[in-house]
Amino acid sequence: MSLKVALLLVMFAASAGIAFGYFLRWIISLGKKGSVELDIKEKLLEAEENAKNIVNEAESKAEESIRLAKDEIKERVDKIQKTEERLIKKEDFLDKRQVDIDKEVENIKEKIVEIRAIKEKAEGALAEKEAVLERVSGMDKVEAKAELLSIVEKQSEEDVLVRMQKFEMLASEKIEEKAKAILATTIQRLASAVPSEIMTTNVTIPSDEVKGKIIGKEGRNIKAFERTTGVEVIIDDTPGSITLSSFDPVRRQVARVALESLILDGRIQPAKIEESVERAKNEIGKIIKEKGEQAVYECGVYNLDPRIVSILGRLHFRTSYGQNVLQHSIEMTHIARMLAEELGANVAIAKAGALLHDIGKALDHEVVGTHVEIGRRILQKFGASEDIVKAMQAHHGEYPYETLESIIVQTADAISGGRPGARRDSVENYLKRLKELEALAASFPGVEKTYALQAGREIRIFVSPAEISDLEAKKLARDVANKVENELKYPGEIKVTVIRESRVIEFAR
């Protein structure tokens, strides 16, 4: 019974608690609802205030925009009115000008009519006058004109001829004076020394004891040296020097360098002689290249193939009528430059043509043809400009003068070669005779080398031992002597020496 009562009490208490909770929750919700409504009212009031402010601001801006628009419209209207006034004034002015122009046109038309009438009267009077003249003279207009010209021509013919001759003489004299002045100025501006060509080279030795080493036992060393270089070695009583003699300057230079190297080394024997000569040839090759580069740099001629420059350097050891060909070419280049500047020609082409005009002489003893033709082939092979080829090829008249530069090169050649003391004809003829002697001996089969020695009084011929026997060597000497007697002109006598040498080389390892 008590348990039931307790349960009832508990249930009652729970119901009461729940009811109280709902009541409390309802009270709280009523309070919150009142505060939310209050907030909403405040926000509505605030929004209404903001809307009024925005409307007022928009109204003020609209009024300002309307005022500015009205002012702009008024300004534009004023401008339009002013423009209309100006246009009206211009139209009035143009109307007045048009009236004046119309009046002037009418006046011009009236004057044209008057001029035409006057012209017709003048033409009529002239026609009447010509008719009277034709009637009086008995000739028409064409005949009278021809007669008049004939009379004037006869009367003026002598005077015209005299004046023409006078003008021609004056022009010729002025041109000749101008040409002489240019050439004289060019020659005067160029002053270069002309070295005399010699046939010998002296080599200084430290003591006379060296002469015995150079000669060697039974002349073995000096013979080997002469055979290898093709140069005659003259050892006389002159103290402190040995003379090398040859008409070929390249051989003399090679022999000089080789001999100086042997003297410095102290070991003079046939094997060392051959080694020294080979080294000397290589050294002379370097000198040739350097001389070519120096000439190109001195003359200011650029963009040439290095092979052309190397061939040009060989002219340092070549002479023409006693004149060094490379120095002659350099001198010509300076003369051609000055002439080209005076005459308004292409200075670069004139300089290149002058510097390379004799390049064929560097190879004329190795290649068939004249030095001009050889030079043309060299330049064309190594890509030289066609203008340069045209400038150099006509300096001896073998080809026509195609350009002004070709005439300048020929003139520079004549100036350089024709100056007093520049050339010695006897020396050139002497060298030519020695070359002909070597070429004649070399024309026989089996001949390896030929050297003209002792100023052309001896020719030494080296033959191949495999092709020429001892008996054939004797016959060759006789044949060469006979051919020299029949084909060459020479003073005195020429000694013909045929050398046949067999070598067997082996190495011990």
C-alpha positions in Angstrom: 0.0 0.0 0.0 2.8 2.3 0.9 4.6 1.4 -2.4 1.7 2.5 -4.5 1.4 5.7 -2.6 5.1 6.3 -3.2 4.7 5.6 -6.9 1.7 8.0 -7.1 3.7 10.6 -5.3 6.6 10.2 -7.7 4.3 10.4 -10.7 2.6 13.4 -9.3 5.9 15.1 -8.6 7.2 14.3 -12.2 4.0 15.7 -13.7 4.3 18.8 -11.7 7.9 19.2 -12.7 7.1 18.8 -16.3 4.3 21.3 -16.1 6.5 23.8 -14.3 9.2 23.4 -17.0 6.7 24.1 -19.8 5.4 27.1 -18.0 8.9 28.4 -17.4 9.8 27.9 -21.0 6.6 29.7 -22.2 7.5 32.7 -20.0 11.0 32.9 -21.4 9.8 32.6 -25.0 7.4 35.5 -24.4 10.3 37.7 -23.2 12.5 36.8 -26.2 9.6 37.6 -28.6 9.2 41.1 -27.2 13.0 41.9 -27.6 13.0 40.7 -31.3 10.1 42.8 -32.2 11.8 45.8 -30.6 15.0 45.1 -32.6 12.9 44.9 -35.8 11.3 48.2 -35.1 14.6 49.9 -34.5 16.1 48.5 -37.7 13.0 49.7 -39.7 13.4 53.2 -38.3 17.1 53.2 -39.2 16.3 51.9 -42.7 13.7 54.6 -43.2 16.3 57.2 -42.1 18.9 55.9 -44.5 16.4 55.8 -47.4 15.5 59.4 -46.8 19.2 60.4 -46.8 19.9 58.4 -50.0 16.9 60.0 -51.7 18.0 63.5 -50.6 21.5 62.9 -51.9 20.2 61.5 -55.2 17.9 64.5 -55.6 20.9 66.9 -55.0 23.1 65.0 -57.5 20.3 65.0 -60.1 19.8 68.7 -59.7 23.5 69.3 -60.1 23.6 67.1 -63.2 20.6 68.9 -64.7 22.3 72.3 -64.0 25.6 71.2 -65.7 23.7 69.8 -68.7 21.8 73.0 -69.1 25.1 75.0 -69.0 26.7 72.7 -71.6 23.7 72.9 -73.9 23.7 76.7 -73.6 27.4 76.8 -74.4 26.9 74.6 -77.4 24.0 76.7 -78.6 26.2 79.8 -78.3 29.0 78.2 -80.4 26.5 77.1 -83.0 25.1 80.6 -83.2 28.6 82.1 -83.6 29.5 79.5 -86.3 26.3 80.3 -88.2 27.2 84.0 -88.1 30.7 83.3 -89.4 29.3 81.2 -92.2 26.8 83.8 -93.2 29.7 86.4 -93.3 31.8 84.0 -95.5 28.9 83.4 -97.8 28.4 87.2 -98.2 32.1 87.6 -98.9 32.1 84.7 -101.5 29.1 86.1 -103.2 31.0 89.4 -103.6 34.1 87.6 -104.9 32.1 85.6 -107.4 30.6 88.8 -108.7 34.1 90.3 -109.1 35.4 87.1 -110.8 32.5 87.1 -113.2 33.3 90.7 -114.2 37.0 89.8 -114.7 36.1 86.8 -116.8 34.0 89.0 -119.0 36.8 91.5 -119.4 39.2 88.6 -120.3 36.8 87.3 -122.9 36.6 90.7 -124.5 40.4 91.1 -124.5 40.8 87.6 -126.1 38.5 88.7 -128.9 40.5 91.9 -129.4 43.9 89.9 -129.4 42.5 87.4 -131.9 41.5 90.3 -134.2 45.0 91.9 -133.8 46.7 88.6 -134.5 44.6 88.0 -137.7 45.6 91.5 -138.9 49.3 90.8 -138.1 49.2 87.5 -139.9 47.5 89.0 -142.9 50.1 91.8 -143.0 53.0 89.3 -142.7 51.5 87.2 -145.5 51.2 90.2 -147.7 54.8 91.1 -146.9 56.0 87.6 -147.7 54.1 87.6 -150.9 55.7 90.9 -151.9 59.1 89.5 -151.0 58.6 86.3 -153.0 57.3 88.3 -156.0 60.4 90.6 -155.8 63.0 87.9 -155.2 61.5 85.3 -157.4 61.9 82.6 -154.6 59.5 81.0 -152.3 60.0 80.8 -148.5 61.9 77.5 -148.4 64.3 78.5 -151.2 65.0 81.9 -149.5 65.7 80.2 -146.2 68.1 77.7 -147.8 69.9 80.5 -149.7 70.3 82.6 -146.5 71.7 79.7 -144.5 74.1 78.9 -147.3 75.4 82.5 -147.4 75.8 82.6 -143.6 77.5 79.2 -143.5 80.1 80.3 -146.2 80.8 83.6 -144.4 81.2 81.9 -141.0 82.9 78.7 -142.1 86.5 80.0 -141.8 85.8 81.7 -138.5 84.2 78.5 -137.1 87.2 76.3 -138.2 89.7 78.7 -136.6 87.8 78.7 -133.4 87.5 74.9 -133.3 91.2 74.5 -133.9 92.0 77.0 -131.2 89.7 75.2 -128.7 91.2 71.8 -129.7 94.8 73.1 -129.1 93.9 74.6 -125.8 92.1 71.5 -124.6 95.0 69.3 -125.7 97.5 71.5 -124.0 95.5 71.6 -120.8 95.0 67.8 -120.8 98.7 67.2 -121.4 99.7 69.7 -118.7 97.3 68.1 -116.2 98.6 64.6 -117.1 102.2 65.7 -116.7 101.4 67.4 -113.4 99.7 64.2 -112.0 102.6 62.0 -113.1 105.2 64.4 -111.8 103.5 64.8 -108.4 103.1 61.0 -108.2 106.8 60.4 -108.9 107.9 63.2 -106.5 105.7 61.8 -103.7 107.3 58.4 -104.0 111.0 58.2 -103.1 112.4 54.6 -102.8 116.0 53.4 -103.0 117.0 51.1 -105.9 119.4 48.5 -104.7 121.9 47.1 -107.2 121.6 43.4 -107.8 124.7 41.3 -107.1 125.6 37.7 -107.9 127.5 36.8 -104.7 126.8 36.6 -100.9 129.5 36.9 -98.3 129.3 34.7 -95.2 131.3 35.7 -92.2 133.4 33.0 -90.4 134.9 33.2 -86.9 138.4 32.1 -88.0 140.2 30.9 -91.1 140.4 27.4 -89.6 136.8 26.9 -90.6 137.7 27.1 -94.2 139.5 23.8 -93.9 136.5 22.2 -92.3 134.2 23.5 -95.1 136.6 22.1 -97.8 136.9 18.8 -96.0 139.1 15.9 -96.8 139.9 15.9 -100.5 137.2 18.5 -101.0 134.5 16.1 -99.9 132.5 18.7 -97.9 132.6 21.5 -100.3 131.6 19.2 -103.2 128.7 17.9 -101.2 127.6 21.4 -100.3 127.8 22.7 -103.9 126.0 19.6 -105.1 123.1 19.9 -102.6 122.6 23.7 -102.9 123.6 24.4 -106.5 125.8 27.3 -105.3 129.5 27.8 -106.0 131.6 28.2 -102.8 134.6 30.5 -103.4 137.2 30.2 -100.7 140.2 32.5 -101.3 142.7 34.4 -99.2 140.1 37.0 -98.0 140.2 36.8 -94.2 137.1 36.2 -92.2 134.7 35.5 -95.0 133.6 33.0 -97.6 131.8 33.9 -100.9 128.7 32.1 -102.2 128.1 32.7 -106.0 124.9 31.9 -107.9 122.6 33.8 -110.2 119.6 32.4 -108.3 119.0 34.5 -105.2 116.9 31.8 -103.5 119.7 29.3 -103.8 122.2 31.8 -102.4 119.9 32.5 -99.5 119.4 28.8 -98.7 123.2 28.2 -99.0 123.9 31.1 -96.7 121.5 30.0 -94.0 122.7 26.4 -94.2 126.4 27.3 -94.1 125.9 29.6 -91.1 124.1 26.8 -89.3 126.9 24.4 -90.1 129.6 26.8 -88.9 127.6 27.4 -85.7 127.2 23.6 -85.2 130.9 22.8 -85.9 130.1 19.4 -87.4 130.6 19.8 -91.1 130.2 16.5 -93.1 128.0 15.4 -96.0 125.2 14.0 -93.9 125.0 17.2 -91.8 125.2 19.3 -94.9 122.1 17.7 -96.4 120.2 18.1 -93.1 121.2 21.8 -92.8 120.2 22.5 -96.4 116.7 21.0 -95.8 116.3 23.1 -92.7 117.4 26.1 -94.5 114.8 25.5 -97.3 112.1 25.3 -94.7 113.3 28.5 -93.1 113.4 30.3 -96.4 109.8 29.1 -97.0 108.9 30.9 -93.7 110.7 34.0 -94.9 108.9 33.9 -98.2 105.5 33.8 -96.4 106.6 36.7 -94.1 107.7 38.8 -97.0 104.4 38.3 -98.7 102.5 39.3 -95.6 104.7 42.3 -95.0 104.1 43.5 -98.6 100.3 43.1 -98.3 100.3 45.0 -95.0 102.5 47.8 -96.3 100.4 48.3 -99.4 97.1 48.0 -97.6 95.8 45.2 -99.9 93.4 42.9 -98.0 91.1 39.9 -98.5 93.6 38.0 -100.6 93.9 34.2 -100.4 96.8 33.1 -98.2 98.2 31.1 -101.0 98.4 34.2 -103.2 100.2 36.0 -100.4 102.7 33.1 -100.1 103.4 33.1 -103.9 103.8 36.9 -103.8 106.5 36.5 -101.1 108.6 34.5 -103.6 109.1 37.6 -105.6 111.5 38.9 -102.9 114.1 36.6 -104.3 113.3 37.4 -108.0 114.8 40.2 -110.0 113.9 41.8 -113.3 116.5 43.8 -115.1 118.4 44.1 -111.8 115.3 45.4 -110.0 113.9 43.4 -107.1 110.4 42.3 -108.3 108.7 42.5 -104.9 110.1 45.9 -104.2 109.1 47.0 -107.7 105.5 45.7 -107.1 105.3 47.5 -103.8 106.6 50.7 -105.4 104.0 50.3 -108.2 101.2 49.9 -105.7 102.0 53.3 -104.1 102.2 54.9 -107.5 98.9 53.3 -108.6 97.2 54.4 -105.4 98.2 58.1 -106.0 97.1 57.9 -109.7 93.8 56.4 -108.8 93.1 59.0 -106.2 93.9 61.8 -108.7 91.8 60.2 -111.5 88.8 59.1 -109.3 89.3 55.4 -110.0 88.8 52.4 -107.6 91.8 52.7 -105.3 91.5 49.2 -103.9 91.4 47.5 -107.3 94.3 49.6 -108.6 96.5 48.8 -105.6 95.7 45.0 -105.8 96.3 44.9 -109.6 99.7 46.7 -109.2 100.8 44.5 -106.3 99.9 41.3 -108.1 100.8 42.3 -111.7 104.1 40.3 -111.7 103.0 37.4 -109.5 103.4 35.0 -112.5 107.2 35.6 -112.4 107.3 33.6 -109.1 106.5 30.5 -111.0 107.4 31.2 -114.6 110.4 28.8 -114.5 108.1 26.0 -113.3 104.9 26.6 -115.4 104.6 27.0 -119.1 103.4 30.4 -120.4 104.2 34.1 -120.1 104.3 35.5 -116.6 101.1 37.5 -117.4 99.2 34.3 -118.4 100.6 32.4 -115.4 99.5 35.3 -113.1 96.0 35.3 -114.5 95.7 31.5 -113.8 97.0 31.9 -110.3 94.5 34.7 -109.4 91.6 32.9 -111.0 92.4 29.6 -109.3 92.6 31.2 -105.8 89.4 33.3 -106.2 90.7 36.8 -106.8 88.2 39.4 -108.0 87.7 39.6 -111.8 88.3 43.3 -111.6 91.8 42.7 -110.1 92.5 40.2 -112.9 91.5 42.8 -115.6 93.7 45.4 -113.9 96.8 43.3 -113.9 96.6 41.4 -117.2 97.0 44.4 -119.5 100.3 45.9 -118.1 102.3 44.5 -121.1 99.6 45.0 -123.7 98.8 41.3 -124.0 95.2 42.0 -123.2 93.1 45.1 -123.9 92.5 47.8 -121.4 89.1 47.0 -120.1 89.0 49.3 -117.1 90.6 52.6 -116.0 92.5 50.6 -113.3 94.2 48.5 -116.0 95.6 51.7 -117.6 96.7 52.9 -114.2 98.6 49.7 -113.5 100.3 49.9 -116.9 101.3 53.5 -116.3 102.6 52.7 -112.7 104.7 49.9 -114.2 106.2 52.2 -116.7 107.0 54.9 -114.1 108.6 52.4 -111.6 110.6 50.6 -114.3 111.6 53.7 -116.2 113.0 55.8 -113.4 116.7 56.5 -113.8 118.8 53.7 -112.2 115.8 51.5 -111.6 116.9 48.7 -113.9 120.1 47.4 -115.4 119.6 45.6 -118.7 123.0 43.9 -118.7 122.2 42.1 -115.4 118.9 40.8 -116.7 120.4 39.5 -119.9 123.2 37.8 -117.9 120.6 36.1 -115.6 118.6 35.1 -118.6 121.6 33.5 -120.2 122.4 31.4 -117.1 118.7 30.3 -116.9 118.8 29.3 -120.6 122.0 27.3 -119.9 120.3 25.4 -117.0 117.1 24.8 -119.0 119.1 23.5 -122.0 121.0 20.9 -119.9 117.8 19.9 -118.1 116.0 19.1 -121.4 118.0 15.8 -121.7 116.4 12.6 -120.4 117.8 11.2 -117.1 118.9 14.6 -115.8 117.8 15.3 -112.2 119.4 18.7 -111.4 121.4 21.3 -113.2 123.4 24.2 -111.7 125.2 27.0 -113.6 128.3 27.9 -111.7 131.3 30.3 -112.0 129.2 33.1 -113.6 128.1 30.7 -116.3 131.5 29.3 -117.2 130.6 25.8 -115.8 127.4 23.8 -115.9 127.1 20.8 -113.5 124.6 18.2 -114.4 123.4 15.5 -111.9 121.9 12.4 -113.5 120.0 9.4 -112.3 122.3 6.5 -111.9 119.5 4.1 -112.7 118.8 5.7 -116.1 122.3 6.9 -117.1 125.4 4.6 -117.2 129.0 5.8 -117.0 129.4 5.5 -120.8 126.1 7.3 -121.4 127.2 10.0 -118.9 130.3 10.7 -121.1 128.0 10.9 -124.2 125.6 13.2 -122.4 128.4 15.6 -121.6 129.4 15.7 -125.3 125.8 16.2 -126.4 125.2 19.0 -123.9 128.4 20.7 -125.1 127.4 20.5 -128.7 123.9 21.8 -128.0 125.3 24.7 -126.1 127.6 25.6 -128.9 124.8 25.5 -131.5 122.0 27.2 -129.6 123.5 29.6 -127.1 125.6 32.8 -127.4 128.3 33.1 -124.7 131.7 34.6 -124.2 134.7 32.3 -123.7 134.1 28.6 -123.0 131.7 26.6 -120.8 132.8 23.6 -118.8 130.2 20.8 -118.8 130.4 18.4 -115.8 128.2 15.4 -115.6 128.0 13.8 -112.1 126.7 10.3 -111.7 126.6 9.1 -108.0 125.3 5.9 -106.6 124.4 5.7 -102.9 123.5 2.7 -100.7 122.0 3.6 -97.3 121.5 1.1 -94.5 120.6 1.5 -90.9 122.1 -0.5 -87.9 119.6 -0.9 -85.1 
